[in-house]
């Protein structure tokens, strides 16, 4: 009897999901016919270089005001209250913080709820692959941009606890949590955890900028810390370059799915303070922007190599049983290619091992994509994928909190005063 009830419940839920998804996709397809899907020609070197001189006046202004009033301790404690109090600001919160969260909670006028919902479906159904690509392609390719990597090096806290990777792992996990919160269904709604996470990340960027500038940051060499070009490059590595990586694995999304996925990241870019003229129009535009920034900024750097080594050490400790040490090296070289891998100091590996891993992953991806074509199976895959994503994040860190605190490499190692 119980078995029949469960079977009936499964059938009903499946039918509801299939009907909902068909309607969602139909609406998105209709909107796709009105979208400009061509890449633009505006991502020139002079344009991108000029953006390295701009940061985020809204978040920077909030942080400057708080620092001037010496309320840092209160703000550091504030984000623990976020988690304990269901993301609601306490009455004792500084007015500047209340105003900031109200001001930055509005999605852009062009944000489309159907494209956001479809893009989040793409993420949750392909989440395990996307997480692998974020770790083995997006993040290390950000390290290859030497000027931007300078900020990452100084805030990664690689020298805490005599070489312990605990703090570095926590920062990687916080990035994974931010992506998960933002891209899970409902994450960018007015009460969504992704919206709050993006607002927190925007303030974290501002406070890191504040401290770097207090510690004689070399703007003449590296330009503004966490500048507009660096933010755009990071967003493109999380969106368009992930789609590129999926194609490398044999996962080719439909055009409407590609546009929907990138649309989500366009919205996230707006929330985290990316200027409007740096937000690409569509997926092709996003891919062109991502490669334009990478081509403009890619350069060999000892700090980039140090970050890459820390990432490999981190992967060696957390990726088992999926990959061993050789598997991690092969995955890096497969997804980034030989040129960037060599530049970042990824250990050399026999080409046949890299190609063998590629063939294995493509076989697995092919089977999963066949299953994904069935919406009922896709619903099950979505559930399994979500559990897999949560498990992967748990492997990185036991906490679910995106912390708002200053890296010790800024406050302790550099003797910064609060």
N, C-alpha and C positions, 0 to 999 in steps of 0.2 A: 504493500500500500504506500509506504513512504517512498519507495523507489518510483512509483508512478507519479506521485506528487512532485517529486524533484524533477522528473523528466518533463512533466507538464510545465513546471515553472521555468525550466531551461528553454523550452520551445517558445513560451510566451516572451521571455526576455530576449531571445534571439530574434523573434519577429519584430519586436519593438525596436531593437537596435538596427536591424536591416532597414526597416521603414524610415527610421530617423536618418541613417547615414545616406540612403538614396536621395532623400529630400535635401539634405545638406549639400551633397555633391552636386545635385542638379542646380541648386541656387548658385553655388560657386562657379560652375561651368558657365552659367548665364552671365555672371559678372566678368568672367575671364574674357568674354568677347568684347568688352568695353575697355579692357586694360591695355596700356601700352606695354608691350613685352619686348621691345627692342632695347639694346644696350645704348647708353649715351656716350658722347665723346668728351664729356666734361672732366674726366679724371686725369688731367694733365699734371705733369711734375710741378710746375709753378703753383697750381691750385693746391695740390696736396702738401707741398712744402709750406705754403702760407698757413695751412691749417695746423701746423705744428706749433704755432705761436698762440693758439687759442685753447682755453680750457672750458670751464663751466661756471660762469658768473653766478648763477643761482645757488648752487651747492657751495661754491667757494665763499660767497657772501655770508651764508648761514654759519659756516665753520669759523670764519673770521670774527663774526659777532660773538659767538660763544666763547672763543678763545680770549677775546678782549674782556669779556665779563668773568673769565676764570670759572666756567661752569663745566669743565671737561669731565671731572669725576662724576657729576650728575648724568652727563650724556653717556659715559661708559656704562653706567649702571642701567641706563634707560632700556637698552635692547634686551637685557635679561627680562625686564618687565614685559617687553613685547611678547615673548614666548609664553611667559607665565600668565599673561592677561589676555590671551587670544588676540594679540596684535593691536589691542586698544591702548592708546596713549593714556598714561595716568594724568590726573588733574594737575599734578606737580610738575609736569614736563615744561621745559622752557617754551615760551610763546613762539620763539623763532622756529623751534622744531615742529610745533603744532601747525604753524603757517606753512612750513615747508611741505609737510606731508599732505596738507590740503591742496596746495598749489600744484604739486607734481603728481597727483593721483588721477589727473584727467588724461584720458587717451586722446591722441590726435584726431582731428575731425575726419581724416581719411581712413581711420581704423575701421575695418569691416568685421563684424562679429562672425559671419559665416566663414570667411577666410581664416580668421583666427581659430575657430573651432576645427576646421578641416586641417589646418597646419598642426594643431596639437594632436589630432588623430594620427597624422603622419609620424609625429615624434613618439607617441606612446606605443605605436605598432612596430616601430623600427628602433626603439629606444636603446636596446643593447648594442646594435651596430653603431648608432650615433654616439653612444658613450665611448665605444672603442675608438672611433674616429677623433673625438675630442681629445682623448689621451695620447693617441699615436700619430695624429696629424695636426689638428688645430693648435693645441698648446705648444708643441715643439716648433711649429712653423712661426708662432709668435716669438719664440726665443731667437729665431734666426734674424729677426729685425733688431739689430744691435742696439739702437738708441732706445727703443721701447723696452728691451730686455734689461737695460740699466736700472729702470724703476723696479722691475720684477726681481732683479737680483737683490736690491737693497731692501725689499719688503718681504722676501721669501723666508727670512730668518734662518738661513742655512747654518748659522754659527751658534744657534741656541743649544744648550745642554750638551756641549762638547761634541757637536756633530750629529746629534739626534735628529731624526727625520720627523719627529712628532709634530712640530710646528708646521713644517713644510707639508706634511700629510694633511693637516687640518686645513690649510689654505686651499689645497687641491680639492679636498672634500667640500669645502664651502662653495667653490666654483661649480662642482657637480650638483650640489643642492640647489644653487641658484638656477641652473639650467632646468633641473627637474621641476622645481616649484613654478617656474615661468611657463614651461612647455607642457605641463600636465593639463588635461581638460579643466577649464575654469580658472586656470592660474592667473590670467590677466583680467579677470572680472574686477568689479569695483571692490570686492571683498576678497579677491584672490591672493593666495600666498606669494605668487610670482610678482604681482604688482608691488607688494610690500618689500619683497626681497630686492627688486630692482631699485626701489627708493633707498634702501639701506646701502646697497652697493654704490650708488651715486654719492652718498655721504662719505662712505669709506674712501672712495677715490679722492674726494675733496680734502679730507683730513690728512691723507698721505701726502697730497700735494703741499699742504700747509707745512708739514714737518720737514719734507725734503727741502723746501725753500728756506726754512729756518736753519738748515744744516749746510748752507752754501752749495746748493745744487748748481751744477755747471750748465746754465741755460744756453750759453754760447756754443757749447758742444752738443748737448743733447736736446736742446729746445725745452719747451715747457713740459713738466712731468705729467704723465697721463693726459696728453693733449688730445685735441679732436681727431687728428689723424690716427693716433694710437688706438683711441676708442673705436673708431670706424674699422680699423684693421682687425681688432679683436672680434667685433660683431660679425664681420664678414667671415672670419675663420670659424665662427660658431654656426654660420648659416650656409652661405654659398659654397665655401670650401668643404663643408661636410657633405653637401650634395655631390660635389665633385668626387669626394672619397667614396661615397656610396656607389657611384658609377664604376669606380675602379674595382669594387667588389661585385659588380654585375647587378646592382640594384638600381634600376632606372625607373624613377617615379614618373607618373603622368604629368604633363605640363601644369594642370590645375593643382596637383599636389605640390609641385615645386614652388609655384607662385604662393600657395597658401603657407607653406613652411617659411619661406623668406618673408612673407607678410608679417608673420608673428615676430620675427627678429627686427623688422622695420619698426614695429610698434615698441618693442623692447628698447631699441636704440633711442627712440623719442623719450621714453621714461628715464633712461640713464643719462640724458643730457646731451645726446648727439645733435649737432646743429642740423637744421632742416635741409640745407644744401649738401650735406654729407650722407643723407639717407637715400639709398638707391631707389629707383623706380620699380624694379622688378628683379626676378632671379638672374636674368642675363646681365643686367646692370650691376647687381651685387657681385657676381663672379668677376666681372671686369674690374670693379673697384678693388676687390680682394687681391687680385693679381697685380693691379697697378701699385698698391701699397707695398705688397711683398717685393716686387721688382725695385721699387724706390728705396726700400729700407734694408733689404737683405745685405748682411755684411758679417764678416767673421769677427768674433769677439771672445775673449777669455771668459767673460761673465756669462755669455750665452752658453759656452761649453760647460761651465759650472752648473748652470740651471739644467742643462741636458743630462749631465751626470746624476744630479739629484733626482731627476724624473725617472731615469733608468733604475736607480737604486730603489726608488719608491715602487716602481712597477715590479721589480724583482720580489719585493716583499708582499705585494697585494694581489698580483695577477694569477697566482696559482689557484686552482689547477688548470686554468685556461692556457697560460703560457709559462714556460720556464725562462731562464736567463737568455738562452739562445733564441727562444721564441719571441721575447720582447725586442731583441735586436732586429730579428727578421721582420717583425711587424712594423717597427720604426722605418726601416729601409724600404719596405714595401709601400707604405703609405706616403712617405716624404720623397722618395727617390734618392739616388746616389749623391747628387750634388749637395742638397741641403743636409743630408745625413753626414757626409764627410765634413762639411763646414761646421757642424755642431759637435763633431768628435764622437759620433756613434761608432762603436767598434766595428771593424770590417767583418764580413761574413760571406761565405761562399754563395755566389749568385743562385746556385741551384736550390739552396735551402730557402732563400727568399721566394723564388718562383714556386717551389713546392707548397709553401704556406699559402701563397696567393691562390693556387689552384684549389687547395683544401677549403679555404674560406669561401671561394666563389661557388663551390659545390654546395656547401651548407646554405649559402645565401639563396641559391637557385631553388632549393627545396622549400625554404621558408617563404620565398616570394610566391611559389605555386600555392602554398597553403593560404597565403595572405589574400589571394584572389577570391577566396570564399569568405564572404562577410561573416558567416557564423564562426568559421575557424579564426578569422581575423579578430573577432571579439574575444575568443579564448586566448589568442596570441597576445592581445592587448593586456589581458589580466596577468598572463605569465611574464610579459615584458615589464610590467610595472613592478611586480615582485622582484624580478631580476635587477632592475635599476636600484630598487631600495636595498637589495642585498649588496650590490656593488658599492653603494655609498656607505653602507654599514661597515664594509670591509676596510674603508678608508678611515673612518672615525666613528666612535660610538654616539656622538652627539648629533642632534638634528638642527642645531641652532646655527644660523648665520650670525656670527658674533660681530658686534661693533666695538672693537677695541683696537688700541694702537699696537702695531707690531713692536716687540721688544727691540728689534734691530733699529727702531727709531727712538724709542724712549729710554732703553737701558744701554744698549751697545753704543749708541751715539750720545748718551747723556743728555737727551732732550729734556727740557723742563716743561711741566704742565702748568 
